[in-house]
Amino acid sequence: MLATLTAALLFAAPPDPVKADKDAPAPKLELFAKEDWYKDEKGKEEDFVGVLQFKDRKGVVGFGRFNPYTLVMGDGDKKTVREVYVGGKPELLTPYIGKKLKLTGKAVAMEVEGEKHNELWPARLELLADDKPKDKEDKPDAAKDPPAKADILAGNKLYQMEPGPEKEFVGVLEKQDKGGFALAIKKGDETTKESLIVYDGKYDVLEPYAGKRVKVTGKQVMGAVGFRTFSHILPGRLEVLPEEKDK
């Protein structure tokens, strides 16, 4: 059974992370509770709460078991991470990238080709509200005067390993209706929008800069899934710029 599950996951097309900005995720979703491989797996069904993260297979060497999703639970020294098995259907979780979830399922530990995998086999999920500091409402001015410069992914090891040079992108940071952020870049009379992907799920670091003109130093990721192309920016650093005056 393990060989079948591994093969199904290996040859599944990776999802497009940008799709998370386009599709409104359902607040609750049934996943694999009725699948035989889930029901046959021994172990207690538990609740796991954390932020869902995504990484594509680019840069991964070999053909061992690979799970594109992880659930990051807790903070700081108490942070734990579990790979989320998706049964060859990665598109099911695409709308939930970067969001806080409660995944109900079974913890499964296995070793494939000498590599250990601490997995979560999910039966169902529930979308949760992001945690916000209780004193946020008492300090409304804090969001109006964020630091002029901020590191976003600059210190992240995955960002540092991402191939390609850093580039500078100047535009207005916009918060999207369905979550996430985009940079509105004006060139002449045309304005294009590039999604910003923060794969550690901490989009709140961008919140204070919504509506501001900024310079983002980061890496542009472009690719294709089937016949669909995608492009987004991984922001390394951000700097607030003066408002552009009308000529």
C-alpha angles and dihedrals in degrees: 000000000000092000091052093049092047093050092049091054096043096056098040113114111250114247124246108251091207090066088077088074093051105047123060105226119231113248090232130022135183111224125169105336092117096045115111093226089056096046092046093053110100118227142085120288110239141173119250119190122195148100119295116232131188135205128173124229093254109126094017110126123216134010101276125130111302128185114192094200132065131180113222111205128188130359139270116343091356094058116124129183131206128185112238115223113215102183095236092306104102092157090072092072100035095099090054099057110133093010131120111249143175107222115192112202149095129301109231125186119194142156121225121183091342095310121114120224123194100198139181116214104202124215095180142343139220125200112231132199115257116255114253126189111259092225092057091096091050092057107046092156092062091075092048096059109040120166112286089234130033138177111229110169099347093111096041114113093215090053091049090051093050107111122237134057126286115257135189121244122187123197147101117297111232129190111224123230093237097043133280130067137266134195114231104212117194119208113175109306093341129084123198127188126219120191117233114222119201102183096192087068095237098127090150089085087070095047097088090054098054110129094016128117107244144171112230118198108199150108126286115222119199131173147124138254108200107312094339121094126203138190132185141156126243102209114220099173137359132208127187114234130198116268112270111249120224112251 
